[in-house]
Amino acid sequence: MDQAPQRPIVAKAYENDVGGVIARIDPDILFELGIQTGDVGIIRAEQESPVKLWKPASEHYNSGKIYLDDFSRHNAGAAIGTEVTVEAVEPVAAEKISISSYQGAQLSGDLIRSGLITNQWFNRPVSVGDVLPVMIDHDDIDCLLLVIDNTKPDGVVTVKRDTIITF
């Protein structure tokens, strides 16, 4: 997995991929990176953020594009039509993740105790600074945006069932 970074152009994500930390990228680039569909990569622009790399629909092969949702673009500091760097990375299981509200909303311990975050983020790659959605059905709020403030260990980690989440 020590291949040179690839530099595809950012395009809008497939509708079904929104919020899923999924980047669809040409299979030739996946091959050059030496990774399989579903493996984790780092997207770098002004910042960096981990994503799961998947193949696009066949009509998007050989396009030189990477399809990212608003969250992944925001987390990497990228915009549609800009070039990003993609590299393979091997995340480790998160022992602990500290989060806060992106919108400044008060967070309740019930949110963590309910397992809602763990269930929605299970096996997702995250790193410090990432903003991720949690879909909720509470009052008039459908989606709560949370920021990853700290991870243990440091670096790119994946959320597991036994990951401790604090705020």
N, C-alpha and C positions, 0 to 999 in steps of 0.2 A: 504494500500500500504506500510506497514511497515515490509515487509518480509525481511529475510536475503538475502544478495547479492548472485547472482549465478555466477559461474565461468566456462563458456564455452570456448572452444578452437577456435581461429580465423581461418577462412577459407576465400578464395577469394569470393567476391560478385558475384551474378548473373549479367550477362552482362547488362541487362535492368535496374538494380538498381544503376549503377555507376553514381555518382554525385547527387544522390537523398537523401542522408542522411538516407538511409534505412539499417537497420540491420535485417537480417532474422535469427530467432532463434526458437529452438524447442518449440512447443506449450505447452509441459509440464512445461518448464521454465516460459513461459508467465503466465500459470496458477498459478505456485508457487509464482510468483511476484504479482499476483492479478491484472493483467492488461489485456487489450484486444488488439488484433491486431490493429496497428495504433497509439497506445499510445506512449508516449515518455519515453525513458530510458537513463540513463547515462552509458557510457562505460568507464571503468577505466583500464589503464595499467600504463605507465609512466606518463601520463596526463589523462585528462578526457574530454569527448565530448558527447553532446546529439545526439541521433538518434531516428528515428521512428522504432518501433519494429514490425515486420511482421512475419508471419509464413513462413517457407520454403516450397518447393515442398514436397509432401508426402514421396518421397524416402529419404529425409533428416531428417525425424522425428527420434527422439531418437539417434541422432548422437553426441550429446554433443557439437555441433559446433554453432558458430555465424558467419554469412556470412557478411563481411564488405568490402566496396570498399576502394580504395587507400586513398581517402580523410578522411574517418572515421578512418581508421587505423593510418594515419598520425596524425590526430587531437587527438587521444587517446594515441598515442605513442605505438602502438601495431604492431606486425608483424604476418604474417601467421604462424600458429602452436603454438602461445603463448596463455597463459591463460589470460582472462580478467575478470573483475568484471562487473556485470550488475545489476543496481538498477532502480527501477521505480522513476520517477520524474514528478512533475506537473509544466510545464512551464507556464509563464504568458505572456501576449501580450507585445511586445516590443513597448515602446513609441518612443525610439530613438536608432539608432545603428550608431556607427562611424566605418568606414572601411578605409583600405589602400590597396595598391597593394602589393601582395606577391612578385611579380617579379620586383618591383620598377618602373613599368610603370606609366606614367603621367595619372592621372584620370581626366576626363572631367565632368563638370556639366551636360552635355547632357546625360551621362550615367544614372544619377539619375533622371533627368527631364523626360527622356523617359519612366520611369517606368519599364525598363528592369530588374533591380535587384529585385524590389518588386514583379514583376510577376513571376520571376524564383524562388525566395525564399519564396513565399507566403506559410504560415503555416509551414515553416521549423523551427525546433528547432535549435538555435545557442547559443554559449557562447563565451566569450572573448578568443581570441587565435585561434579560428577555422579558417581554410582555406577552402574556398568554391569556386566552379567555377561559372562563369557567361558565358553562351554561347553567343558569339557575332559573327557578320559577318562584320568585319572591316579590310580592307587591307588584310594582310596575317595572321591575328589572328583569331582563331576560339573560343578560350576559354581564359578568363581573370581570374586569380586566385586572390581572395580578402581575406583579413584577417579582422576578427572582432576585432577591437581595444577596443571598449567600448560598453556597453549596458546600457540602462535605462529602467526599473530597472536593478540592478545587478542580476547575476545568469543566469539560463537557460530561454531564452525567445523565442517566436515565432514571425516571421515577419508577420505583418498584412498590409492591404491596407493603413492604416493611419500611419504606422511606418515611422518616419522621418529618412532618411538615409543621413549621412554626411561623408565627408572625409577631 
